[in-house]
Amino acid sequence: MSVSDLTKEEQDHVRDALRFLRIRFGTNKLLGQALRCKKDSIQQLVMGKYAVSANMAFKVARLAAVTFDDVTTGRYPVKGMCPHCGRGPG
């Protein structure tokens, strides 16, 4: 695994956001196109084989239309939010 500017916990939160977005987009290929990276890279990031860079966290935040802090602290995705329609809990 490579080195990252993000802590392990922050990387885990970004991975959670990537998993959520992968469901939202339907495939790694479509998510990769939206993030401008290869589908295999998405899969490797999610599986923890690559370290998550700060740049990727910014891309995820931009794509999700949330802040960098929301992604890296785990506030996105909101627990209970539907990955298909984006509807929140309650």
Summary of the structure (lengths in Angstrom):
residues: 90
radius of gyration: 12.1
end to end distance: 38.9
largest distance: 39.6
contacts: 241
relative contact order: 0.20
helix: 58%
strand: 0%
